[in-house]
């Protein structure tokens, strides 16, 4: 072939992807990724269709089943997807919905006033990324079905029986040639269904895991149903915190076709926890509804405190963030035509929503303060303490960040920095203990890997006032080494990561109970005070091996019991007494070469990237694990004890 022929660019080079081919060609464009997150997103898309029916007033029960082969079934008792002939397409409406992108009743505002699925990609995308999907519709006294393989109908929609109910059932098997994993996590799915039950009160959502069996022979199952909606949601989120209000402040109303529901409560903690949703979509970047809420909180509480003369003795002004310390709230708006923006398209941009939320929340809080003077005084006293602590925290931060430009002279003495100055190429290992830190320093690649040893267990930030955090030496060292800055002229708690020195921050702790505790302490710190680093994918956990199985000169590293058993089978012919098994409980038990080969070498290591799939559930889990309340933590431990392996 001539060079001229190679460089030719004509109409023949333009590919047109028919139907759902585009989804299979670039799946990450439609569902985010092809890993665990994208896999679970398939379920959410199907459930969203059922939720849309519920929002329209036609569905009360939604059931999700995880089958033994990790296929998923979603059943609802809605009206059932129409199966009659679609005039324009010349085929059944069911087939159109299942095989055409952006097809469905949610685009007709007479059918669905609001729709959560509108922000997503629809069940047709799920169909495209499934090796097999079967849709069953109960409608008009009959049962209809159609099956698909990688999105293609296997036959025309057909009637297979009679029915005295209505509803839709979708069963699909994720395509293993697309996804890096096809194993569903029960806890992840149940957390989303729990969230949806609070956001859509009066709807029953059930999940059943057919892969597992309880001692009595039944399958693990949970049903989520909420009558109180968001009021119950904030109580669930705050169940491990000391409450300052007898019951949450609840806001609910509709204005200009925008439905607003907000629940507000205060606790004795030091963090602000705002979780916002638009049409059931978690708007992790906030937006106009959150801005309206914050404006109302500051305006009404400050006006009340000034009127009561409660701020007179303060030598400094209170700010908006002071009114939000110890605040837990959930904001949910249902918007007919949502406009999303932001880095992840999860920030609401509708300007009219700000005023609607501001007015609704402001009126509700004003009424609450007038009717509950004792609780109002408790909140204002909390605000005064927050303002005082903020000033103390600012001074503590200034001690950490005194030098505006980080150079080699201002870095922590314990830090063994890397030669590279390119953040994208640089890695920082936070290593448990000086001993393991020394081994890591010897084993690392000095060009791009930096080591910061951490002495003992860092401060539990869940139970500490902010200024105490900046006084903690290990936390100060992390701030300084990473080059991040907290606090701006507008917001004392804003995180500035523009000078972040490493784009991989790896937590490397021992594979024992203490190591797990230290990892959790560090993750709590990142979640509460450096959340942007987690959201942008900069935080990782190293995975050192648990075992070294040796026989003569042959050796195999193993990361779990299954791999160990396979190694025994291969090296020892199934006999554990022919082989030598070393159980690594600490990083210090490995020499520098072993640590590099197994845990630090980019070509052979395993790193677990930390992400936030469900912010509300993560908030609840951290407060439960690291807070003061013992009973919820004990219940969690008892529930998950069967998964634990304890070394004696």
N, C-alpha and C positions, 0 to 999 in steps of 0.2 A: 504494500500500500504506500503510495507517495505521501510526502509531507503535506502537500496541498490538500489531498483527500482527507488526511487526519484533521486538518485545521478547518475544514468546511463546516459551516454552521448555517443550517437551513431549517425549513419547516419540519423536515424529517427527524430533526433532533429534539423536537418539542414533544414531550410525553404528556398524554392526557390520561389521568388515572380515573377509571370508571367506578361509579358507585362508592363502595367502601374501601377500595384499594388504597386510597390516600391515607386512611387510618392505619392500615397494616404497614404501609411504607414508612410512615413517621408517627408511630403510636405516642411517643412522648409529647408531641404537639397537642394531643387531644386529652391525655389523662395525666400529664405531668412527668411520669417516668415509667419504666417497665420493671421496676423493682417492687418491693413490698407495698409502697404507697400507692402506686398505680394499680396493683392487684386488688387492693381493698377499695379503691375508687370505683371499680366496676360494680361492686355491691351497692355503693352509695347511689350510683346513677339509677339503678333499677328501683331501689327503695324510694328515691326522689319522685319517681313516677307515681308511686302509691301515695306518697305524702301530698302530691299535688291534688290527687283525688280527695284526700282528706281535707285539704284546705278549701276545696270547692264544696265540701259538705256531704260527700258521697261514700266515704270510707272510714271505718272505725277500727278495723283490725288488720295488722300487717305481721306476717310471720316470715322469719328467715331461718333456713336450714343449711347447715354445713354438712355435706354428705361425706362418706368415708373416703371417696376419691378426690376430695376437695372441690367438688362441684358445688354450686350454690343454687338454692331454690328460694324465690320470694313470692309469697302468696298475699293477695289482698281481697277485700270484699267490696271493692269499688264497683263502678258501673260496667267495667270490662272494656278493653280496647275495641272500638268498632271493627266489625268484620265485613261490612257491606262493601260494595264496589266503589272505589274511588274514581270519580268520573274522569278527572284529568289524567291520572296515572293508568287507568284501565286495568286495575288489579285491586285486590282486597286492601282495605285501609290498614289492616293488621300488618300485611306484608310491607306496605309503604312505611309505617312507623318503624318497623324492624330493620329496614334495609336502606332507607334514605336519610342522610344527615339533615338535621334541622327540620325534621318533619314531626308534627304532633299537634295536639289540641292546645298546648300551652302558648302557641303563637296567636291563638284566637282569644281575645280578651272577654268574649261572651262565654267561653268555655271555662277558662281559668283566669280569675282576676289577678292573682299573683302566682308565681311559679318559682320554686327553688331550682328545678332542673334546667330552667332557661339559662342559668349561668354555666351549666355543665355541657356535656356533649351528647346526652341522650342514650337511650337503650340501643340505638343502631350502632353506636360505637362499641358497646359491650358485645353486640352480636359479631362485629367485625373482628374482635380480638378473642373470640371464643372458638375452640375447635368444634364445639357442638352447642347449640341452643335450641330449646323447645319452648314455645309459647302456647299456653292453654287459656282460652277465654270462655267464661260462663256468661252468656248474654242472650236475651230474647228467648229464654227457655231451652237453650241448646248449649252444647259444648263444642268449641272449635279448637283446632290445633294446627300448628305449622312448625316444622323443624328446619334448622339451618346448619350448614357446615362452613366455617370461617366466613359467615355472613351471607352465604348463598342459600336461597330456599331449596329444599330437597323435594318439595311438591307444593301444589297450590293449597291455600287454606281449605280445610275440610271439616265437615261436621262429623263428630264421633259419638254423639249421644245427647241425652236430654238432661236438663238441670233445672232445679228450683231455686237457684241462687245466682248472684252476679259476682264478677271479680276476674282478676287476671293472675295467672301463675307463670313465672319465668324461671326456667332452670338452665344454667349455663356452666360450661367447663372452660376455664381460662386456657388459652393456647400456650402450651409449654414451649413452643418454638418462638414465642414472642417474649414471654416473661422470664426473668431470671430465677424466680421462684413461684410456685403455684400452691404453696401451703398457707392456708388462711390462719390468722391469729384470732382466736375467740374473744380475747379481752379487747382487742382493737375494735372489732365489730360491735360488741356489746356496749362499749363506751359511746360509740356513735348513736346507737339506738336509744340509750339512756338520755343522751343529749337531745335527740329528736322528740322524745316523750315530754320533756320539760318545755321545749319550744313550741309544741303543738298539743296543748292539754286536751284531755278527753280521748286521745287515740291510744290504743293498746298495741305495743310492739313487742314481739316475742322472738327470741333467738334460741335455737337448739343445735347442739353439737353432736352429730350422729357418729363422730369419730371416737368419742370417749364414752365410758360407762361408769356410773357411780357404783358404790358398793351394793346398793339395792337393785342394780340392774337397769336403772333408768339412765337416760342421757342427760348431760348437763343442760339446763334450760333456765332462762330468765325471762320474766315478763316485766316490761316497764310501762307504767301508766301514771299520769299525773293529773290531779284535779286542780292543784294550785298553780301550775305552770311555773313561771320564773321565780315566784316566791319560794317554792320548794327547791328550785335549782340553786339559789344562793345559799339556802340552808344546807343543801348537800355539799356545796363547795366549802362551806364554813363549818362543817360539823366537827372539825378537829381544832377549832379556834374558839377562844372565849368571846361570847357575844356581848355587845353593848346595848343592843336594842331587844325589846321583848319579841317583836316580830318585824319582818322586813317592811320597808316602805314600798308600796306597790302602785305602779302607774299603768293605766290601760285606757286606750281610747283610739278613735279614728278621726282623722282630719284630712280633707282633700284627698281621699282615697288611700291615705297612708295610715296603716295600722301600727300603733306604737304600744309596746309593752316593756316596762322596765321594773326591775326589782333591786332594791338598795338595802344594804345592811352594813353595820360597822362592827369591827372586832378589835381586840387588843393587840393585834400584830402591827408590824411597821411597814408593811408593803401595800401597794395599791393593786387591786385585782379587778380589771374591767374586761369583760368578755362580751363581744358584740357580734350580732348576726343580722344579715339581710336576707329575707326569704329563706331562712334556715342555713344560709351559707355563713361560715365563720369568717368574719372580716378581720383577719389578724393584723392588718395595717390600719384598722380604724376607719375613719372617714367622717363625713358631715354629721352622721347621727351621734358619734362619740364626741365630736366638737360641741354639738348642741347640748349634750348631757353635761360635759365639763363646765361649760359656760353657766348653765343653770345652777349647778352645785356651788360654784364660787359666788355667783351673784346673790343667791338667796341666803346661804349660810353667813356670808360676810355681812350682808344687810342686817340679818338677825343679831349677830354678835355685836355689831356697831350700835344697833338700837338698844341692846341690853347693857351697853357699856362694858362688855366683857374683854375688849381688847385695849382698854385705856392704859393699863399698866405696862403693856409691851413696849419695848424701846425700838422695835422694828416692825415693819408691815408683815402681815400674813399674806401668803401667795396661794394660788390655786392648788398647788401640790400639797399644801398643808391640810386642805380640806379633803384630800383624797387618801391620806395615810390611814391604813386600817379599813379602807373602804372595799367592799366586795359588791359588785353589781353586774347584772346581765342586762344588756340592751338588745331588744329584738324589734326590728321594723319589717313590715311587709309592704314592699314598694311595687306598684304595677309595672313601671319601666325603670329598673335599676341601671345606673351607669357606674361601671367599675373602672378603677384606675389603679395606679401603683405598680410596684415591681412584680407582684404576683397576681395582679388583677383581683385583689381582695380588699380594696379600699373604696368605700362608697363615695361617689362624686356628686350626687344629686344635691344641689345647693338648697332647694326648698325644704329638705328634710331637717336641716340644722335648726331652722326656726320652729318647725313643728315639734321636734323633740325638746328644744329649749323651753318652749311654752308649757308643754305637757308636764315635764319634770319639775319645772319651777313652780307651777300651780300646786302640784302634789306635795312638794316639800314644804311650801308655805303653809298649807293646811296642816301637815304633820307637826310642824314646829309650834303652831298655835294651839294644837290639841294635846301636845305631849311636851310641856315645858321641862319636865325633869330629864327626859331623854335628850331633849335639845341641849340642855346645859351640859350633859355628859359628852355629847359630840363636840361642842365648842371647847370644852376643857381638853379633849383629845387633840383638837386642832392647835391649841396653844402649846401643848407639849410637843407636837410635831414641829411647830415653827421654831421652838427653842432648840430641839434636837437638830433641826436642819442647819441652824447657825453653827452648832458644835461640829456637825458633820462637814460643813464647808471648811472650817479651820483644819480639821483632820485631813481632808482631801488636799488642801493646799500644802500640807506637809509632805504628802505623797507626790504631788505634782508641782513642786516648787520650781523645778527647771522646765521651762516651756519646751525646750528642744532636747530630746533624749539623745545623749551621746554615750560613748563607752564609759565615761567617768561617772555617769549617773545610774548605770545598770547595777543590779544587785550583785554583791560579791560572790554569792553562791552560783550565779548563772555562768555556765560554760557556753558562751555564745557561738554562733556559727559564722563562717566567713562570708556567706552570701548576704547581700543587702536587699535582695529581691524577695518581698513578702510572699509572692506566689510560689516561690521555690523553697521557702524556708519552713522548717518544722520546729516546734517547741515541745519537748517532752516534760511533763510535770510528773516527777518520779517520787514515789513513796520512800522516804528515808535516805539518809546520807550514804549508807552502804550500797544500796541498789543504784543510787545516783552516781557513785564512783564507778561502778561497773558499767553503767550506761555511758558515762563520759569516755571510758576506754574503748567501748564497742561501737560507738557512733561513727557516722561519716561527718567529720568536722566541717565539710564544705557547706552543708545545708541543714544539719541537725544540731539544735541547741538543747541543753539539759538544765533544768531547774529542779534540784532536790527540794522536797517539802518535808519539814521535820514534824513528825507526829500527825495528829488529826487537826485540820484547820478549824477555825471557828464555825459553829453552826449558825449560819446567817438567818435561819428561819426564826430564831429566838433572840436575836441581838439587835439593839438599836444601831442605826446607820453609822454613827460616829465611832462605835466600838469596832466596826468592821474595818475601818481605815486605820485603826490603831493596831490591828493584828499584823504581826511581822510577815507571816507567810502570804497573807492576802496582799499586803503592800508590795511584796516582791513580785507577785503575779502581775499586778497592775503595771509596775515599773518595767518589768521584762517585756510585757506585751506591747507597751507603748500606747495603751488606750487612755482616754481621759473621760472623767465623769463631771458633768456640770457645765451649763452654758449660761449666758446672760438671761436667757428666757426660761430655762428649765434646769434646776439644780440637779436633777436626776437623769438628764439626757446623757446618753453614751455616745462619745465621739470615737469612732474606730478608724478615722481617716489615716492615722499614723500607726495602725496595727502592723507589727513587725513580722508576724508569722501567719500564714493562711492555713496551717495545720497545727492545731494545739491538741496534743495527745496526752490523755490521762493514763499513766502506766503504774498500776498498783499490784500488790501481791494477790495471788489467786486464793485468798482465804477470807474469813469473816471480817477481820480488821481491814483488809484491802478493799472489800466491798463497801464497808462503812465509809472509808476515806473517799472512795470514788463517788458515793452518794453525796457526801458533804461538798465535794468540789462541784458536782453537777447542780446541787442546790444553789451554790454561789453563782454559777453561770446563769441559771434560769432566772434568779431573782435580780441580779445586778448586771449581767452581761448577756442578756437574752438575744440581742442582735447577733452575737457571735454564733449562737446556736441556730438561729433562724437562717443565717447565711451559710451554714454548713461548715463552719471552721472547727468545731469541737468533735474529737474522736476519743474512743477508748481502745487502748492496745489490748491484744489478746495473746498473752504469753501461754505457752503450752502447759498442760497439766501433768503430762507424763513423758518420760524418755524410756522407751523399750529397747534394750540392747541384747545382742547375742553375738559374742565374738567381736568382729570388727563392724558388724551390721548394726545400725541403730535407726529408730523411727521416732519422731516427735508426734505426740498425740494431744489433741485439744479437748477430747471428751472420752467418756468410757467406751463408747462404741468403737472409736478409732483404736483405743488401747486393746480391746478384745480382738480386733482384726489383726493388729500387729502381733499379738501373742499367737494367733492362729498361723500367721505367715512365717514368723521367725522361730516360734517354739513348737510348731506343729500342733497347736492347740493346748500345749502344756505350759502353765504359768511357771513351774519350777525348772524349765530349760532356759529360760530368759531372765534378765535383770530388769526390774521395773523401778524407776525412780519417780517419785511423786514430788513435783515442784510446788511447794507452798509459798515460797518467796522468791522474788526476783534475784535476791542476793545468792541464791543457791546455784544460779547459772554463772558461768564465767563470761567474760566480755564477748568472746567469739560466739558462744551459744546464744546469748541475748541478741546479738546482731542477726545471726542466721534465722532465728525463730520469730523475733518480735519487732525488729527495727529495720531490716532490709526491705526496701519497697518491692523487691522482686519476689519475696517469699512470705512476707508478713500478712497478717489479717488485722485490719482496722475496722472498728464499728463506728460509723458516722452517727452522731446524735442528731435527731430531728424531732420536731414537735408536730405530731399528727393531730393532737386534740389538746389545745391550750387549757381548756377548763379541766379536763381530766388530769393533765399534768400538774396543774395548780393544786387540785385536791390531793393528788398522790404525794407531792412534796410536803404539803402541810400535815398530812397524816403520818408520813414516815419521820419527819424531823420536828414536828410540833410537840406541844406539852401534853396533849390528850393521849392517854395510854389505851383505853378500850378499843378505839378504831384501829390502832396499830396492832393490838393483839389479835383482833378479828382478821386483819389482813394476813398476819403471819400464820394463823391457823388455817386460813383458806388456801394459802400457797405452800404449806409445809410439805405437801406431797412432792413438790418439785425440787425441794432442797436436798443437797448432799452434804453431810457433815463429816469432816475428817476427825477421827478420834486419836 
